[in-house]
Amino acid sequence: MKQMRSFILIIVISFWLSGSPEALAGSPPAATGNALLLSDLHFDLLADPAIVRQLIDAPVSGWDSIFASSKQTEYAHTPHDANYPLIKSALSAASTQGAIDFVVTTGDYLRHDFEKAFIQAGGAPSEFTDFSSSFIHFRPLSKFQSTSH
């Protein structure tokens, strides 16, 4: 019991010496810019089976036009992962929020069970590594990249 009183006394004296908790917090920092946080995109590159072979065979620089040619224009809904129209819409909406100073992405870029779905969509196991690695170079966020900051 005596130890508890001593502990409480130390805490009270510490707050008294340092000022109120509000004083400890200080002024909030000035605004430093706008960030876009993207997490758990689960982009399903394979959502439209009609274009999968084109995506596999094309260089990543041609993917935008392949996705644009897709007849799949509706957004994916639960339980499906995000298709191109949904990703494009989300990024377009984000771009209307003003200048983006930096983008933070926290992972989970590709659909669930990507390798299994790739094989089921007609990709060969020997093509999987190259195709999935190509995604790294697909820049749907390029409109947010800037050299002015």
N, CA and C atoms as an extended XYZ file, in Angstrom:
447
Properties=species:S:1:pos:R:3:atomname:S:1:resname:S:1:resid:I:1 pbc="F F F"
N         0.824       -1.198        0.000 N   MET     1
C         0.000        0.000        0.000 CA  MET     1
C         0.861        1.253        0.000 C   MET     1
N         1.945        1.210        0.789 N   LYS     2
C         2.841        2.362        0.854 CA  LYS     2
C         3.505        2.599       -0.506 C   LYS     2
N         3.831        1.500       -1.219 N   GLN     3
C         4.441        1.639       -2.545 CA  GLN     3
C         3.460        2.287       -3.524 C   GLN     3
N         2.192        1.943       -3.412 N   MET     4
C         1.171        2.507       -4.301 CA  MET     4
C         1.046        4.008       -4.063 C   MET     4
N         1.046        4.431       -2.792 N   ARG     5
C         0.962        5.872       -2.498 CA  ARG     5
C         2.168        6.607       -3.056 C   ARG     5
N         3.330        6.012       -2.944 N   SER     6
C         4.546        6.644       -3.469 CA  SER     6
C         4.480        6.775       -4.980 C   SER     6
N         3.978        5.748       -5.627 N   PHE     7
C         3.850        5.770       -7.077 CA  PHE     7
C         2.886        6.864       -7.530 C   PHE     7
N         1.743        6.940       -6.873 N   ILE     8
C         0.751        7.972       -7.207 CA  ILE     8
C         1.321        9.359       -6.934 C   ILE     8
N         2.024        9.528       -5.836 N   LEU     9
C         2.635       10.821       -5.512 CA  LEU     9
C         3.637       11.234       -6.587 C   LEU     9
N         4.418       10.292       -7.067 N   ILE    10
C         5.401       10.595       -8.120 CA  ILE    10
C         4.691       11.056       -9.390 C   ILE    10
N         3.607       10.395       -9.755 N   ILE    11
C         2.856       10.786      -10.956 CA  ILE    11
C         2.259       12.182      -10.793 C   ILE    11
N         1.650       12.451       -9.647 N   VAL    12
C         1.058       13.766       -9.400 CA  VAL    12
C         2.127       14.853       -9.464 C   VAL    12
N         3.259       14.634       -8.819 N   ILE    13
C         4.347       15.631       -8.832 CA  ILE    13
C         4.862       15.827      -10.256 C   ILE    13
N         4.954       14.748      -11.028 N   SER    14
C         5.428       14.852      -12.414 CA  SER    14
C         4.516       15.747      -13.240 C   SER    14
N         3.198       15.550      -13.117 N   PHE    15
C         2.251       16.397      -13.850 CA  PHE    15
C         2.324       17.847      -13.357 C   PHE    15
N         2.461       18.034      -12.056 N   TRP    16
C         2.521       19.377      -11.499 CA  TRP    16
C         3.753       20.114      -12.002 C   TRP    16
N         4.911       19.419      -12.056 N   LEU    17
C         6.146       20.058      -12.508 CA  LEU    17
C         6.132       20.357      -14.008 C   LEU    17
N         5.467       19.523      -14.746 N   SER    18
C         5.498       19.701      -16.201 CA  SER    18
C         4.342       20.535      -16.730 C   SER    18
N         3.379       20.835      -15.921 N   GLY    19
C         2.230       21.599      -16.364 CA  GLY    19
C         1.063       20.667      -16.660 C   GLY    19
N         0.004       21.235      -17.187 N   SER    20
C        -1.190       20.445      -17.463 CA  SER    20
C        -0.972       19.528      -18.669 C   SER    20
N        -1.776       18.484      -18.798 N   PRO    21
C        -1.666       17.631      -19.987 CA  PRO    21
C        -1.852       18.415      -21.286 C   PRO    21
N        -2.691       19.456      -21.241 N   GLU    22
C        -2.884       20.268      -22.446 CA  GLU    22
C        -1.598       21.004      -22.818 C   GLU    22
N        -0.883       21.460      -21.808 N   ALA    23
C         0.366       22.166      -22.069 CA  ALA    23
C         1.409       21.209      -22.636 C   ALA    23
N         1.361       19.965      -22.187 N   LEU    24
C         2.304       18.980      -22.701 CA  LEU    24
C         2.079       18.713      -24.191 C   LEU    24
N         0.826       18.758      -24.592 N   ALA    25
C         0.504       18.461      -25.985 CA  ALA    25
C         1.016       19.543      -26.925 C   ALA    25
N         1.042       20.792      -26.498 N   GLY    26
C         1.512       21.878      -27.346 CA  GLY    26
C         0.545       22.162      -28.473 C   GLY    26
N         0.968       22.997      -29.396 N   SER    27
C         0.152       23.338      -30.549 CA  SER    27
C         0.234       22.227      -31.580 C   SER    27
N        -0.847       21.998      -32.288 N   PRO    28
C        -0.768       20.987      -33.345 CA  PRO    28
C         0.152       21.483      -34.451 C   PRO    28
N         0.855       20.558      -35.100 N   PRO    29
C         1.749       20.985      -36.184 CA  PRO    29
C         0.945       21.543      -37.355 C   PRO    29
N         1.583       22.400      -38.100 N   ALA    30
C         0.946       22.967      -39.294 CA  ALA    30
C         0.731       21.865      -40.330 C   ALA    30
N        -0.268       22.031      -41.150 N   ALA    31
C        -0.537       21.065      -42.205 CA  ALA    31
C         0.682       20.954      -43.115 C   ALA    31
N         0.996       19.747      -43.507 N   THR    32
C         2.194       19.553      -44.327 CA  THR    32
C         1.891       18.997      -45.708 C   THR    32
N         0.658       18.706      -46.009 N   GLY    33
C         0.340       18.216      -47.341 CA  GLY    33
C        -0.781       17.198      -47.321 C   GLY    33
N        -1.105       16.718      -48.492 N   ASN    34
C        -2.174       15.735      -48.646 CA  ASN    34
C        -1.591       14.385      -48.995 C   ASN    34
N        -2.066       13.372      -48.288 N   ALA    35
C        -1.613       12.007      -48.538 CA  ALA    35
C        -2.777       11.168      -49.028 C   ALA    35
N        -2.471       10.210      -49.853 N   LEU    36
C        -3.442        9.226      -50.290 CA  LEU    36
C        -2.988        7.895      -49.728 C   LEU    36
N        -3.831        7.262      -48.934 N   LEU    37
C        -3.525        5.967      -48.348 CA  LEU    37
C        -4.310        4.891      -49.088 C   LEU    37
N        -3.599        3.947      -49.648 N   LEU    38
C        -4.221        2.836      -50.352 CA  LEU    38
C        -3.838        1.544      -49.653 C   LEU    38
N        -4.830        0.766      -49.304 N   SER    39
C        -4.568       -0.480      -48.612 CA  SER    39
C        -5.535       -1.552      -49.090 C   SER    39
N        -5.038       -2.755      -49.175 N   ASP    40
C        -5.869       -3.908      -49.517 CA  ASP    40
C        -6.651       -3.715      -50.815 C   ASP    40
N        -5.947       -3.354      -51.856 N   LEU    41
C        -6.608       -3.150      -53.146 CA  LEU    41
C        -7.166       -4.454      -53.715 C   LEU    41
N        -6.417       -5.524      -53.603 N   HIS    42
C        -6.813       -6.825      -54.144 CA  HIS    42
C        -7.290       -6.695      -55.591 C   HIS    42
N        -6.457       -6.084      -56.406 N   PHE    43
C        -6.759       -5.859      -57.815 CA  PHE    43
C        -6.775       -7.207      -58.545 C   PHE    43
N        -7.880       -7.518      -59.164 N   ASP    44
C        -8.032       -8.766      -59.903 CA  ASP    44
C        -7.766       -8.505      -61.384 C   ASP    44
N        -6.532       -8.711      -61.785 N   LEU    45
C        -6.149       -8.543      -63.184 CA  LEU    45
C        -6.857       -9.548      -64.086 C   LEU    45
N        -7.363      -10.614      -63.494 N   LEU    46
C        -7.935      -11.722      -64.250 CA  LEU    46
C        -9.459      -11.705      -64.269 C   LEU    46
N       -10.070      -10.635      -63.827 N   ALA    47
C       -11.524      -10.582      -63.676 CA  ALA    47
C       -12.271      -10.784      -64.988 C   ALA    47
N       -11.698      -10.328      -66.085 N   ASP    48
C       -12.331      -10.509      -67.396 CA  ASP    48
C       -11.560      -11.585      -68.159 C   ASP    48
N       -12.082      -12.807      -68.179 N   PRO    49
C       -11.370      -13.908      -68.841 CA  PRO    49
C       -11.068      -13.634      -70.318 C   PRO    49
N       -11.859      -12.784      -70.958 N   ALA    50
C       -11.679      -12.505      -72.380 CA  ALA    50
C       -10.373      -11.771      -72.692 C   ALA    50
N        -9.792      -11.096      -71.725 N   ILE    51
C        -8.565      -10.329      -72.003 CA  ILE    51
C        -7.323      -10.898      -71.314 C   ILE    51
N        -7.478      -11.977      -70.568 N   VAL    52
C        -6.345      -12.518      -69.805 CA  VAL    52
C        -5.181      -12.884      -70.728 C   VAL    52
N        -5.445      -13.592      -71.802 N   ARG    53
C        -4.358      -14.000      -72.703 CA  ARG    53
C        -3.677      -12.772      -73.296 C   ARG    53
N        -4.423      -11.741      -73.625 N   GLN    54
C        -3.823      -10.506      -74.155 CA  GLN    54
C        -2.889       -9.882      -73.119 C   GLN    54
N        -3.321       -9.857      -71.861 N   LEU    55
C        -2.483       -9.293      -70.795 CA  LEU    55
C        -1.195      -10.094      -70.632 C   LEU    55
N        -1.313      -11.419      -70.681 N   ILE    56
C        -0.130      -12.268      -70.530 CA  ILE    56
C         0.862      -12.023      -71.657 C   ILE    56
N         0.361      -11.886      -72.867 N   ASP    57
C         1.230      -11.757      -74.045 CA  ASP    57
C         1.767      -10.346      -74.267 C   ASP    57
N         1.102       -9.348      -73.718 N   ALA    58
C         1.486       -7.959      -74.004 CA  ALA    58
C         2.498       -7.433      -72.984 C   ALA    58
N         3.300       -6.471      -73.417 N   PRO    59
C         4.130       -5.775      -72.422 CA  PRO    59
C         3.229       -4.945      -71.512 C   PRO    59
N         3.675       -4.714      -70.316 N   VAL    60
C         2.847       -3.992      -69.347 CA  VAL    60
C         2.466       -2.595      -69.848 C   VAL    60
N         3.260       -2.035      -70.718 N   SER    61
C         2.943       -0.707      -71.263 CA  SER    61
C         1.652       -0.725      -72.079 C   SER    61
N         1.205       -1.894      -72.522 N   GLY    62
C        -0.030       -1.991      -73.285 CA  GLY    62
C        -1.248       -2.378      -72.470 C   GLY    62
N        -1.073       -2.590      -71.189 N   TRP    63
C        -2.179       -3.069      -70.359 CA  TRP    63
C        -3.341       -2.081      -70.271 C   TRP    63
N        -3.054       -0.802      -70.162 N   ASP    64
C        -4.150        0.183      -70.068 CA  ASP    64
C        -5.110        0.057      -71.244 C   ASP    64
N        -4.566       -0.064      -72.450 N   SER    65
C        -5.443       -0.160      -73.615 CA  SER    65
C        -6.176       -1.500      -73.645 C   SER    65
N        -5.553       -2.550      -73.141 N   ILE    66
C        -6.237       -3.849      -73.083 CA  ILE    66
C        -7.394       -3.779      -72.087 C   ILE    66
N        -7.146       -3.208      -70.924 N   PHE    67
C        -8.232       -3.056      -69.950 CA  PHE    67
C        -9.342       -2.161      -70.507 C   PHE    67
N        -8.969       -1.124      -71.225 N   ALA    68
C        -9.969       -0.218      -71.801 CA  ALA    68
C       -10.829       -0.925      -72.842 C   ALA    68
N       -10.296       -1.959      -73.479 N   SER    69
C       -11.058       -2.693      -74.490 CA  SER    69
C       -11.984       -3.749      -73.883 C   SER    69
N       -11.888       -3.965      -72.596 N   SER    70
C       -12.698       -4.988      -71.935 CA  SER    70
C       -14.182       -4.652      -72.008 C   SER    70
N       -14.986       -5.657      -72.184 N   LYS    71
C       -16.441       -5.486      -72.180 CA  LYS    71
C       -16.972       -5.452      -70.742 C   LYS    71
N       -16.096       -5.740      -69.790 N   GLN    72
C       -16.490       -5.708      -68.378 CA  GLN    72
C       -16.399       -4.258      -67.887 C   GLN    72
N       -17.564       -3.631      -67.710 N   THR    73
C       -17.588       -2.229      -67.300 CA  THR    73
C       -18.219       -2.025      -65.930 C   THR    73
N       -18.871       -3.055      -65.404 N   GLU    74
C       -19.495       -2.962      -64.075 CA  GLU    74
C       -18.440       -3.148      -62.995 C   GLU    74
N       -18.665       -2.540      -61.846 N   TYR    75
C       -17.757       -2.710      -60.713 CA  TYR    75
C       -17.925       -4.101      -60.115 C   TYR    75
N       -16.832       -4.653      -59.638 N   ALA    76
C       -16.882       -5.924      -58.917 CA  ALA    76
C       -17.567       -5.702      -57.572 C   ALA    76
N       -18.288       -6.691      -57.124 N   HIS    77
C       -18.978       -6.638      -55.834 CA  HIS    77
C       -18.558       -7.839      -54.989 C   HIS    77
N       -18.759       -7.733      -53.718 N   THR    78
C       -18.458       -8.825      -52.799 CA  THR    78
C       -19.156      -10.079      -53.287 C   THR    78
N       -18.511      -11.198      -53.304 N   PRO    79
C       -17.247      -11.592      -52.692 CA  PRO    79
C       -16.051      -11.473      -53.625 C   PRO    79
N       -16.191      -10.837      -54.767 N   HIS    80
C       -15.103      -10.737      -55.740 CA  HIS    80
C       -14.126       -9.630      -55.352 C   HIS    80
N       -12.881       -9.813      -55.785 N   ASP    81
C       -11.883       -8.768      -55.581 CA  ASP    81
C       -12.102       -7.650      -56.595 C   ASP    81
N       -11.385       -6.560      -56.428 N   ALA    82
C       -11.597       -5.348      -57.241 CA  ALA    82
C       -11.144       -5.550      -58.689 C   ALA    82
N       -12.028       -5.283      -59.616 N   ASN    83
C       -11.680       -5.356      -61.033 CA  ASN    83
C       -11.176       -3.988      -61.509 C   ASN    83
N       -10.756       -3.942      -62.767 N   TYR    84
C       -10.197       -2.709      -63.319 CA  TYR    84
C       -11.169       -1.524      -63.239 C   TYR    84
N       -12.450       -1.688      -63.615 N   PRO    85
C       -13.353       -0.533      -63.509 CA  PRO    85
C       -13.450        0.022      -62.080 C   PRO    85
N       -13.440       -0.845      -61.090 N   LEU    86
C       -13.520       -0.379      -59.706 CA  LEU    86
C       -12.238        0.327      -59.280 C   LEU    86
N       -11.088       -0.245      -59.618 N   ILE    87
C        -9.803        0.390      -59.289 CA  ILE    87
C        -9.703        1.742      -59.988 C   ILE    87
N       -10.042        1.765      -61.267 N   LYS    88
C        -9.971        3.019      -62.030 CA  LYS    88
C       -10.893        4.081      -61.429 C   LYS    88
N       -12.091        3.695      -61.039 N   SER    89
C       -13.041        4.631      -60.441 CA  SER    89
C       -12.528        5.160      -59.103 C   SER    89
N       -11.992        4.283      -58.290 N   ALA    90
C       -11.477        4.699      -56.981 CA  ALA    90
C       -10.322        5.684      -57.134 C   ALA    90
N        -9.410        5.392      -58.052 N   LEU    91
C        -8.271        6.294      -58.263 CA  LEU    91
C        -8.713        7.614      -58.891 C   LEU    91
N        -9.707        7.544      -59.763 N   SER    92
C       -10.239        8.761      -60.362 CA  SER    92
C       -10.885        9.642      -59.290 C   SER    92
N       -11.644        9.028      -58.390 N   ALA    93
C       -12.276        9.784      -57.302 CA  ALA    93
C       -11.209       10.403      -56.401 C   ALA    93
N       -10.157        9.655      -56.133 N   ALA    94
C        -9.080       10.182      -55.288 CA  ALA    94
C        -8.411       11.388      -55.948 C   ALA    94
N        -8.293       11.353      -57.266 N   SER    95
C        -7.617       12.447      -57.966 CA  SER    95
C        -8.419       13.745      -57.931 C   SER    95
N        -9.709       13.671      -57.628 N   THR    96
C       -10.529       14.880      -57.578 CA  THR    96
C       -10.476       15.566      -56.217 C   THR    96
N        -9.736       14.994      -55.280 N   GLN    97
C        -9.679       15.535      -53.917 CA  GLN    97
C        -8.614       16.614      -53.753 C   GLN    97
N        -8.014       17.028      -54.812 N   GLY    98
C        -6.977       18.045      -54.739 CA  GLY    98
C        -5.615       17.414      -54.983 C   GLY    98
N        -4.598       18.245      -54.869 N   ALA    99
C        -3.240       17.775      -55.115 CA  ALA    99
C        -2.861       16.713      -54.088 C   ALA    99
N        -2.257       15.648      -54.558 N   ILE   100
C        -1.773       14.580      -53.696 CA  ILE   100
C        -0.263       14.757      -53.595 C   ILE   100
N         0.228       14.963      -52.372 N   ASP   101
C         1.654       15.177      -52.178 CA  ASP   101
C         2.430       13.874      -52.078 C   ASP   101
N         1.805       12.860      -51.523 N   PHE   102
C         2.451       11.559      -51.491 CA  PHE   102
C         1.409       10.463      -51.329 C   PHE   102
N         1.793        9.268      -51.776 N   VAL   103
C         0.906        8.110      -51.728 CA  VAL   103
C         1.547        7.069      -50.829 C   VAL   103
N         0.759        6.519      -49.925 N   VAL   104
C         1.217        5.443      -49.051 CA  VAL   104
C         0.414        4.200      -49.410 C   VAL   104
N         1.103        3.140      -49.764 N   THR   105
C         0.435        1.877      -50.037 CA  THR   105
C         0.948        0.851      -49.040 C   THR   105
N         0.039        0.064      -48.515 N   THR   106
C         0.422       -0.854      -47.442 CA  THR   106
C         0.358       -2.317      -47.845 C   THR   106
N         0.193       -2.596      -49.104 N   GLY   107
C         0.246       -3.982      -49.540 CA  GLY   107
C        -1.091       -4.548      -49.959 C   GLY   107
N        -1.078       -5.865      -50.169 N   ASP   108
C        -2.234       -6.601      -50.670 CA  ASP   108
C        -2.724       -5.990      -51.980 C   ASP   108
N        -1.828       -5.948      -52.934 N   TYR   109
C        -2.135       -5.340      -54.222 CA  TYR   109
C        -2.947       -6.261      -55.133 C   TYR   109
N        -2.659       -7.546      -55.088 N   LEU   110
C        -3.275       -8.479      -56.022 CA  LEU   110
C        -4.371       -9.307      -55.375 C   LEU   110
N        -5.237       -9.832      -56.208 N   ARG   111
C        -6.390      -10.622      -55.782 CA  ARG   111
C        -5.970      -11.789      -54.890 C   ARG   111
N        -6.926      -12.310      -54.166 N   HIS   112
C        -6.701      -13.507      -53.365 CA  HIS   112
C        -6.458      -14.694      -54.302 C   HIS   112
N        -5.655      -15.641      -53.854 N   ASP   113
C        -5.384      -16.872      -54.624 CA  ASP   113
C        -4.969      -16.570      -56.056 C   ASP   113
N        -4.079      -15.624      -56.195 N   PHE   114
C        -3.711      -15.135      -57.522 CA  PHE   114
C        -3.109      -16.218      -58.411 C   PHE   114
N        -2.183      -17.004      -57.889 N   GLU   115
C        -1.541      -18.022      -58.725 CA  GLU   115
C        -2.551      -19.068      -59.203 C   GLU   115
N        -3.387      -19.531      -58.310 N   LYS   116
C        -4.410      -20.523      -58.675 CA  LYS   116
C        -5.348      -19.939      -59.742 C   LYS   116
N        -5.797      -18.703      -59.549 N   ALA   117
C        -6.697      -18.056      -60.511 CA  ALA   117
C        -6.012      -17.841      -61.857 C   ALA   117
N        -4.722      -17.541      -61.825 N   PHE   118
C        -3.962      -17.340      -63.062 CA  PHE   118
C        -3.974      -18.618      -63.904 C   PHE   118
N        -3.719      -19.756      -63.267 N   ILE   119
C        -3.700      -21.037      -63.975 CA  ILE   119
C        -5.108      -21.358      -64.491 C   ILE   119
N        -6.118      -21.135      -63.664 N   GLN   120
C        -7.500      -21.403      -64.075 CA  GLN   120
C        -7.938      -20.505      -65.229 C   GLN   120
N        -7.363      -19.310      -65.319 N   ALA   121
C        -7.731      -18.366      -66.380 CA  ALA   121
C        -7.007      -18.658      -67.696 C   ALA   121
N        -6.144      -19.666      -67.693 N   GLY   122
C        -5.476      -20.050      -68.930 CA  GLY   122
C        -3.993      -19.763      -68.969 C   GLY   122
N        -3.449      -19.211      -67.907 N   GLY   123
C        -2.019      -18.974      -67.859 CA  GLY   123
C        -1.274      -20.252      -67.536 C   GLY   123
N        -0.089      -20.381      -68.052 N   ALA   124
C         0.742      -21.549      -67.776 CA  ALA   124
C         1.571      -21.296      -66.517 C   ALA   124
N         1.846      -22.343      -65.745 N   PRO   125
C         2.682      -22.156      -64.552 CA  PRO   125
C         4.020      -21.473      -64.869 C   PRO   125
N         4.571      -21.760      -66.047 N   SER   126
C         5.853      -21.150      -66.430 CA  SER   126
C         5.723      -19.652      -66.733 C   SER   126
N         4.503      -19.159      -66.951 N   GLU   127
C         4.281      -17.738      -67.245 CA  GLU   127
C         3.974      -16.917      -65.989 C   GLU   127
N         3.681      -17.601      -64.897 N   PHE   128
C         3.179      -16.911      -63.705 CA  PHE   128
C         4.167      -15.895      -63.143 C   PHE   128
N         5.403      -16.273      -62.979 N   THR   129
C         6.375      -15.364      -62.360 CA  THR   129
C         6.543      -14.087      -63.171 C   THR   129
N         6.699      -14.229      -64.473 N   ASP   130
C         6.857      -13.034      -65.323 CA  ASP   130
C         5.607      -12.161      -65.292 C   ASP   130
N         4.432      -12.791      -65.359 N   PHE   131
C         3.198      -12.019      -65.365 CA  PHE   131
C         2.997      -11.282      -64.045 C   PHE   131
N         3.171      -11.979      -62.948 N   SER   132
C         2.952      -11.320      -61.654 CA  SER   132
C         4.007      -10.257      -61.397 C   SER   132
N         5.215      -10.473      -61.887 N   SER   133
C         6.257       -9.451      -61.737 CA  SER   133
C         5.957       -8.223      -62.590 C   SER   133
N         5.293       -8.418      -63.711 N   SER   134
C         4.933       -7.293      -64.581 CA  SER   134
C         4.024       -6.309      -63.873 C   SER   134
N         3.201       -6.821      -62.970 N   PHE   135
C         2.275       -5.953      -62.254 CA  PHE   135
C         3.005       -4.837      -61.517 C   PHE   135
N         4.205       -5.111      -61.065 N   ILE   136
C         4.999       -4.101      -60.353 CA  ILE   136
C         5.198       -2.870      -61.228 C   ILE   136
N         5.267       -3.080      -62.529 N   HIS   137
C         5.517       -1.978      -63.459 CA  HIS   137
C         4.242       -1.364      -64.027 C   HIS   137
N         3.104       -1.942      -63.679 N   PHE   138
C         1.829       -1.369      -64.105 CA  PHE   138
C         1.514       -0.241      -63.150 C   PHE   138
N         1.432        0.961      -63.657 N   ARG   139
C         1.339        2.148      -62.815 CA  ARG   139
C        -0.022        2.813      -62.873 C   ARG   139
N        -1.043        2.175      -62.262 N   PRO   140
C        -2.335        2.862      -62.260 CA  PRO   140
C        -2.315        4.120      -61.402 C   PRO   140
N        -1.257        4.303      -60.620 N   LEU   141
C        -1.147        5.499      -59.786 CA  LEU   141
C        -0.343        6.603      -60.452 C   LEU   141
N         0.021        6.431      -61.703 N   SER   142
C         0.925        7.386      -62.346 CA  SER   142
C         0.394        8.812      -62.332 C   SER   142
N        -0.927        8.983      -62.313 N   LYS   143
C        -1.468       10.343      -62.292 CA  LYS   143
C        -1.158       11.057      -60.979 C   LYS   143
N        -0.763       10.281      -59.949 N   PHE   144
C        -0.451       10.894      -58.658 CA  PHE   144
C         1.041       11.177      -58.506 C   PHE   144
N         1.838       10.699      -59.452 N   GLN   145
C         3.276       10.918      -59.369 CA  GLN   145
C         3.574       12.321      -59.884 C   GLN   145
N         4.448       13.002      -59.170 N   SER   146
C         4.756       14.372      -59.535 CA  SER   146
C         6.225       14.650      -59.264 C   SER   146
N         6.818       15.491      -60.080 N   THR   147
C         8.191       15.895      -59.842 CA  THR   147
C         8.256       17.295      -59.234 C   THR   147
N         7.103       17.872      -58.938 N   SER   148
C         7.100       19.247      -58.427 CA  SER   148
C         7.264       19.315      -56.913 C   SER   148
N         7.277       18.183      -56.236 N   HIS   149
C         7.371       18.209      -54.774 CA  HIS   149
C         8.717       17.687      -54.319 C   HIS   149
